[in-house]
Structures are given as structure tokens and as C-alpha cells.
Amino acid sequence: MNDSSSIAVVAISRRGSEMANRLATGLRQEVDLYLERRLADTPGSEAIAFDLPVRPLIAGLFTSHRYLVLFMPVGAAVRLLAPYLESKAADPAVVCVDDAGRFAVSLLSGHKGGADDLAQNVARVLEATPVVTSASHVLNTLAVDMLGSKYGWRIESDSGVVTRVSAAVVNGEPVALLQDAGEEDWLEDSPLPDNVQVCQSMAEFNSPWWSAGLLITDRIFDETALDARPIVVYRPRTFAVGVGCRRNVSPQELDGLLRRTFDGYGLAIGSIRCLATIDLKRDEEAISMLAQWLDVPVQYYDGDALNARPGPSGPSAAQERLGVVGVSEPAALAASGNDDLIVRKVKSSSATLAVARMVDAA
């Protein structure tokens, strides 16, 4: 679903095909150009020909591409797209361009899906006027569902809560913001409106005066606070988890060790950026499965890279078996770029684990 990062550009008229060809050469992203068969023989064009009606093509592109530019009236596009709409989290970004090339309209999945930015890029190439109607854009205010997205932050709240907090921000209600982890330069891109105030403590954040809240943390917190008002919880990717294990350890043992450790230290699993281990464990199924469950990558390091890091906090079986000072602790440090651990090596019967905070998110 929406796997292709290229932009699907579709035109059904001669004027539209001329602009579509201009767009294909002017955009900085890869473009898949689709022209009605009678128009696809333009000299120098690498267009893919299709036969009318256009509906079957649109149906396929809607699920295969993340970005669509349609050279057709907005009304026609709405009728074509309507049967396939799911949600703003799943639908591709869609931009419509009129046959005169005057307007590039952000039609679907505006700021979250990227249609707002795409409309502005299309307008730049075609010398058209971008039409963007997202509330956060036109009011030049904070986009709640996009906060931290460029850093890979995860939103731990459901869509209903995000909608309620977004409404509070847009409508000028008092909104509290508390950040104790993650990148802080997002404020340069998203200046806070006057009604969003930065809090210095959880006590201040939990004041009944606020209508809603934005909480950016990699820690577990008292979730009873979520009952008082809508709060969007963001999980910045701040943790590198070093993993060592015996051959053929069970995935369940690794997962259990991870969850017990994070619960015990008050850390949020949603803030894990990566797992890290020695390169001899590339084929260790349990580590691969844990990474898949967590939806994070695994960073692998050779013995020299691990030995260049500070030694373990206790005796290491890896010294004798693998020729390295340790695995979990030095791997966590190597992946994080940090020199200090926030969780020193913990053990289960067949695995070890350590945690370091990413130096770029400290």
C-alpha cells in the first residue's frame, strides 16, 4: 500500500499533458508520468500510456503511490477518489491542477501526507498558485499531528485525541507543552502560537487550567493525567538498546527481558530508535524478530568497533567466546554515539541488554 516514493502524474487532456511533461522534468523527485494513449506519443516523453476511462488507473495508483498529481477538475478527482478513501494516515497525498494551469490544489492528505508541500512544489514548476486549506497552514500555527515527524517521533495517542488537541490549538484554547527528551530544534520550524505555553514541570503541566496538552517524553508517566484532558503523547527516538545472547535464544525471552527492563527503569519502549549487537549475530532470528516487533532497525558492529568502547560493568562471557570486551554495553554505546549508559547490563538466562541515550537526542 502506497509503497512507491515516486510521484504519479496523470493527465487526460492535451493541455494537461503539456503541463504534466513540464512537471515531470521540473520536479526534484522521481515521477511516473501517465498520459491518455492519444497524448503519450509526445516527442521526448517517457510517459506510460493508458486507455480511458481513467478510473481503473486511479484505483491502482491510489494504493501503489504515496503522491498523486491529477490534471483534471477538482470535482472529477473527488468522484474518482471517493470509493477508495480510508483515512489521512493511509491515503496518499493528492494534488489537482486545472487545465489552465492556474492553481495547484492540495486536495487530500494535506500536511500529514505531504500534499500541502507537493502543491507548493507543483505550483513553483508550473508558475501556478498553490491552494492550501489546512488550518495549521493558513493560520500559521502548530500542526499537532506533524510535530517531530521529521525526527521520526511516534505519536502514542489515538486519532481522536489528536483531533481534539488540534482543535484546541487552532481555536486558541490554553494548551500546555512539556518536553523532557528528544530534539528541541523543532521550535525553529514550528514557532508556538500564543495559546501554547511551555511548562517546566509535570506539576505545572497537570494544572486544571489547561484545555489540552502536548507531552514529549521518553519516560513512563502517570497516565491518570490523560483522564483530565486530551493529551497527545510524543515518543522521540532516544534509546539505543544493545543486545547480546546465546545462539538460538527464544524471541520471547529477549522481548520479556526488554519489557521488564524498560518498565523497571521507567523508560518508554516507543522511544527505542534501534537495536545494536555484534555482526556475528546477523543471522540470530530472535534479534531480527524483536526488531520487527518494535519496528526498528538493527545496527551491527564488528569486534574492533566494540572493543573501542568502554568495557563492561561486569564479567563478560563474550571475551572468551567472541574475543570482545562485551556485546550489549559497547553495542549500545556504539549505536548511540554516547560514552555513558543509562541502563547497565541486565541479564536473563540466555541474553543481556543495555541502554544508552542517542547523543543527537540527549
C-alpha positions in Angstrom: 0.0 0.0 0.0 1.4 3.4 -1.1 4.9 1.9 -1.4 6.3 3.9 -4.2 8.0 7.2 -3.3 7.7 8.5 -6.8 5.0 10.9 -7.8 2.3 9.6 -10.1 1.3 12.4 -12.6 -1.9 11.8 -14.6 -3.2 13.9 -17.5 -6.2 13.2 -19.7 -6.2 16.4 -21.9 -3.7 17.8 -24.4 -3.2 20.9 -22.4 -2.9 18.8 -19.2 -0.3 16.5 -20.9 1.8 19.5 -21.9 1.9 20.7 -18.3 2.4 17.2 -17.0 5.6 16.8 -19.2 6.9 20.1 -17.8 6.2 19.0 -14.3 7.9 15.6 -14.8 11.2 17.4 -15.8 10.9 20.2 -13.2 10.2 18.3 -10.0 13.2 17.2 -7.9 11.5 13.8 -7.2 11.1 10.8 -9.4 8.0 11.0 -11.5 5.8 8.3 -13.1 4.0 10.1 -15.9 0.7 8.6 -17.1 -0.9 10.1 -20.3 -4.1 9.2 -22.1 -2.9 7.0 -25.1 -3.5 9.6 -27.8 -1.3 12.0 -25.9 1.5 9.7 -24.9 3.5 10.0 -28.2 4.9 13.4 -27.4 8.5 13.5 -28.7 10.9 13.1 -25.8 8.3 12.0 -23.3 8.7 8.8 -21.3 5.0 8.6 -20.5 3.1 5.5 -19.7 0.1 5.3 -22.0 -3.4 4.3 -20.6 -6.8 4.0 -22.1 -9.9 5.8 -21.0 -11.8 5.6 -18.7 -9.3 6.7 -16.2 -11.0 5.2 -13.1 -9.1 1.9 -13.1 -5.8 3.7 -13.4 -6.6 6.0 -10.5 -7.7 3.0 -8.4 -4.4 1.3 -8.9 -2.3 4.4 -8.3 -4.2 5.2 -5.1 -2.8 2.1 -3.5 0.6 1.9 -5.2 1.8 5.5 -4.8 2.2 8.0 -1.9 1.9 11.1 -4.1 -0.6 11.8 -7.0 -0.9 14.9 -9.2 -4.0 14.9 -11.3 -4.5 17.3 -14.2 -8.3 17.5 -14.0 -11.1 19.4 -12.3 -11.3 19.0 -8.5 -14.9 17.7 -8.8 -13.9 15.0 -11.2 -11.0 14.0 -9.0 -13.3 13.8 -5.9 -15.7 11.5 -7.7 -12.8 9.3 -8.9 -11.2 9.1 -5.4 -14.2 8.8 -3.2 -14.6 5.0 -3.3 -11.1 4.4 -2.1 -10.7 6.9 0.8 -9.7 5.3 4.1 -8.0 7.8 6.5 -5.5 10.6 6.4 -3.0 8.2 7.9 -3.4 5.8 4.9 -4.5 7.8 1.9 -1.9 9.2 -0.5 -1.2 12.9 -1.0 -3.3 14.2 -3.9 -2.9 17.5 -5.8 -5.2 18.7 -8.6 -4.1 21.1 -11.3 -6.7 22.8 -13.5 -6.5 22.7 -17.3 -5.4 26.4 -17.5 -2.5 25.7 -15.1 -3.6 28.5 -12.7 -4.0 26.5 -9.5 -2.3 23.6 -7.8 -4.8 22.4 -5.2 -3.9 20.4 -2.1 -6.9 18.0 -2.2 -6.1 15.1 0.1 -3.7 14.3 2.9 -2.5 17.8 3.2 0.1 18.4 5.8 0.4 14.9 7.2 0.5 13.2 3.8 2.6 15.9 2.2 0.0 17.3 -0.3 0.5 20.8 1.0 4.2 20.8 0.3 3.6 19.0 -3.0 1.1 21.6 -4.1 3.6 24.3 -3.5 6.3 22.4 -5.4 4.0 21.8 -8.3 3.0 25.5 -8.3 6.6 26.5 -8.4 7.3 24.4 -11.5 4.2 25.5 -13.4 4.2 29.1 -12.1 0.7 28.5 -10.7 -0.9 29.5 -7.4 -0.8 26.9 -4.6 -4.1 26.4 -2.9 -3.7 25.0 0.6 -6.6 25.0 3.1 -5.1 23.1 6.1 -6.0 25.0 9.3 -2.5 24.9 10.7 -1.1 26.2 7.4 -3.5 29.1 6.7 -3.4 30.2 10.4 0.4 29.7 10.6 0.1 27.6 13.8 1.3 24.4 15.2 0.4 21.2 13.3 -0.2 18.7 16.1 -0.1 15.6 14.0 3.2 16.6 12.3 5.2 17.6 15.4 8.5 15.8 15.4 7.7 13.8 12.3 11.0 14.8 10.6 12.8 13.2 13.5 10.8 10.0 13.5 8.9 10.7 16.7 6.0 8.4 17.3 2.6 9.6 18.4 1.2 7.3 21.1 -2.3 8.8 21.2 -5.2 7.7 19.1 -6.5 9.8 16.2 -9.5 11.1 18.2 -7.2 12.6 20.9 -5.0 14.2 18.2 -8.1 15.7 16.6 -9.3 17.2 19.9 -5.9 18.7 20.7 -5.5 20.0 17.2 -8.9 21.8 17.6 -7.7 23.3 20.9 -4.6 24.7 19.3 -6.4 26.1 16.3 -9.2 27.6 18.4 -6.9 29.4 20.7 -7.6 27.4 23.8 -4.9 27.2 26.5 -2.6 24.3 25.7 0.3 23.0 27.8 3.5 21.7 26.3 6.1 19.8 28.3 9.3 18.3 26.7 11.9 16.4 28.7 13.5 14.4 25.9 14.3 14.4 22.2 15.4 17.0 19.6 14.5 20.6 20.6 15.2 22.5 17.4 11.7 21.7 16.1 10.7 25.1 17.5 12.7 26.7 14.7 10.3 25.2 12.2 7.2 25.4 14.2 7.0 28.6 16.3 4.5 28.2 19.1 1.2 30.2 19.0 0.5 32.4 22.0 -2.1 29.9 23.4 0.5 27.1 23.6 2.7 27.6 26.7 5.9 25.7 27.7 5.7 24.1 31.1 8.8 23.5 33.3 7.4 20.6 35.4 4.8 17.8 35.3 3.0 19.6 38.2 2.6 22.7 36.1 1.6 20.6 33.0 -1.1 18.8 35.1 -2.7 22.1 36.2 -6.5 22.0 35.6 -6.2 25.4 33.8 -5.2 23.8 30.5 -7.7 22.6 28.0 -5.3 20.2 26.3 -1.6 19.1 26.4 1.4 18.1 24.3 3.8 15.8 26.1 7.1 15.0 24.6 8.9 12.3 26.7 10.7 9.0 26.6 9.6 8.2 30.1 6.7 6.3 31.5 4.4 8.6 33.4 1.2 8.5 35.5 -1.4 8.0 32.8 -4.3 9.2 35.1 -3.3 12.7 33.7 -4.8 11.6 30.4 -8.2 11.3 32.0 -8.4 15.0 32.9 -7.9 16.5 29.4 -6.9 15.4 25.9 -3.1 15.0 25.8 -1.0 14.0 22.7 2.0 11.9 23.8 5.0 12.0 21.6 7.8 9.4 21.8 11.1 10.8 20.5 13.5 8.1 19.3 16.1 8.5 22.0 17.3 5.0 23.0 19.8 2.6 21.5 19.4 -0.9 23.0 22.5 -3.2 23.0 21.7 -6.9 22.9 23.8 -9.9 23.5 22.6 -13.5 23.5 23.4 -17.2 23.3 22.8 -18.9 20.0 19.1 -19.7 19.3 17.7 -17.8 22.3 13.9 -17.5 22.1 12.4 -14.2 20.8 10.1 -14.3 23.8 13.0 -14.3 26.3 14.5 -11.3 24.6 11.2 -9.5 24.5 10.5 -10.3 28.1 13.9 -9.0 29.2 13.4 -5.8 27.3 10.0 -5.1 28.7 10.9 -5.9 32.3 14.0 -3.7 32.0 12.1 -0.7 30.4 9.3 -1.0 32.9 11.7 -1.2 35.8 13.7 1.9 34.7 10.6 3.8 33.7 11.5 4.0 30.0 9.1 4.1 27.1 9.5 1.3 24.6 8.1 3.6 21.9 11.3 5.7 22.2 13.6 2.9 21.0 15.5 4.0 17.9 17.5 0.9 17.2 18.8 -2.4 18.5 22.6 -3.0 18.4 24.7 -6.1 18.5 27.9 -7.8 17.2 28.0 -8.6 13.5 28.3 -12.3 14.3 24.6 -12.2 15.3 23.3 -11.1 11.8 21.5 -14.4 11.5 20.1 -14.6 15.0 16.4 -15.0 14.5 15.4 -13.7 17.9 17.1 -10.4 17.4 15.6 -9.9 14.0 12.1 -10.8 15.3 12.4 -8.4 18.2 13.5 -5.6 15.8 10.5 -6.4 13.7 8.1 -6.4 16.6 9.5 -3.0 17.7 9.6 -1.7 14.1 13.2 -0.6 14.5 16.5 -1.4 12.6 19.4 -3.4 14.0 22.9 -1.9 13.9 25.7 -4.5 13.7 29.3 -3.8 14.8 32.5 -5.8 14.4 34.8 -6.7 17.2 37.1 -3.7 16.7 34.2 -1.3 17.0 33.0 -2.9 20.2 36.5 -3.1 21.7 37.0 0.6 21.1 34.2 1.3 23.6 34.4 1.3 27.4 34.5 -2.2 28.9 31.5 -3.9 30.5 30.4 -3.2 34.1 30.9 -6.9 35.0 32.4 -10.2 33.8 31.7 -10.9 30.1 31.3 -14.3 28.6 31.9 -12.6 25.2 35.6 -12.1 26.0 36.3 -15.8 25.8 33.7 -16.8 23.1 33.8 -13.9 20.7 37.1 -12.0 21.5 35.3 -8.8 22.5 35.1 -7.0 25.9 31.4 -7.3 25.8 28.4 -7.0 23.4 25.3 -5.4 24.9 27.0 -2.4 26.6 29.6 -1.5 23.9 27.0 -2.0 21.2 24.6 0.4 22.9 27.4 2.9 23.2 28.5 2.5 19.6 24.9 2.9 18.3 24.2 5.9 20.5 27.4 7.8 20.0 27.4 8.3 23.7 30.0 7.5 26.3 27.6 6.7 29.1 24.9 4.1 29.7 21.5 4.9 31.3 20.9 1.1 31.9 24.0 -1.0 32.5 24.0 -4.7 31.5 21.0 -6.7 32.7 20.6 -10.4 32.2 18.2 -13.2 31.6 19.3 -16.9 31.4 20.4 -16.5 27.8 20.6 -12.8 27.0 22.0 -9.5 28.1 20.7 -6.0 27.4 22.0 -2.4 28.0 20.6 1.0 27.0 22.2 4.3 26.0 20.6 7.6 25.0 21.3 8.8 21.5 23.8 11.6 21.6 21.8 13.6 19.0 18.6 13.4 21.1 20.1 13.9 24.6 
